[in-house]
Amino acid sequence: MDNFMMALIASIFTSNVLLTQFLGICPVLGVSKSWNRVYGLSLTAVIVMVPSLILAYSFETLVILPLEITYLSFLIHGVMVVVLMNLLENLLRTFAKKLFVFVQPFFPLLYLNSLVIGAILALIQNELSFGAMLGYALGAPIGFAMIFIAFSAIRERILLHNRVPRSFQGSAIALLILAFIAMAMMAFTGLV
């Protein structure tokens, strides 16, 4: 239980995939102007990443390592993510039609996106225990969603007041906002 909580808190606050590894930065910069898109992409990231990370850990420990085929790890995980996302998309279409309509436009953004594949590779590289893996699998998408929503709120507020100098407009101010959020999140470093 200790490993679970430590990994959960670390992956949400101190080792956030968006702020420390810049995973998923492309959709964050491109989608963060519309609240429906922000919530949709955040929810889709949680729906996709939790089972992807758990399945990747299972594949790694039960198939790839025992068979000593680590050189195929990236390919196996890439195929696994695509198959899992198709399965999730079909399950949502069948059993949760309203949710599917809300998140369906964001599934193509996450097919083999750096957010999903990078989180899987970070999970494998860290060689976590099962409890820590569950904490990471829950915390990484929750941390991504939390930072993404906060970033979008700050960005919207700055754009509303229209006081951004011309040289900082666009991606420059967005990256500065992310840098300031990253520095603020460093305050949680002593927590874990």
C-alpha angles and dihedrals in degrees: 000000000000092000090048095053094042092051092044094052093041095050093048099044119009103026098034110168093222097049104034102034100021090231113163095014095134096062090041093056093042103041103034096095098075123056095212089055093046093053092041094052092043092051092045091051091054092045093049103035101050096059092035093056094044092048092045091052090049092049091047096050099035103035116011101044098041091048091044094230098134090138087070094047097105093047093046093049092047092053090044092054093050093048092045093049091051089050092048091047091052093046092051092046090052104039107021108033096167092049090046092054089051098048102028096093090058100053093082089053091059101043101119090339117165088248095063100034093040092051090049092050091046089050092051094044093053093054094216127188118251093262093047090047091055090050091050092045091055098035101047096062093037091051091047091050093046094052092041093054093045091047092051092050092050092044092050091049092051093047091049093059092046094208096129115124113244093248091057098046120116121007094359095066090041092055091045090053090051090049092053091047089050091052091049091051090053086074087076093058094103091051094079 
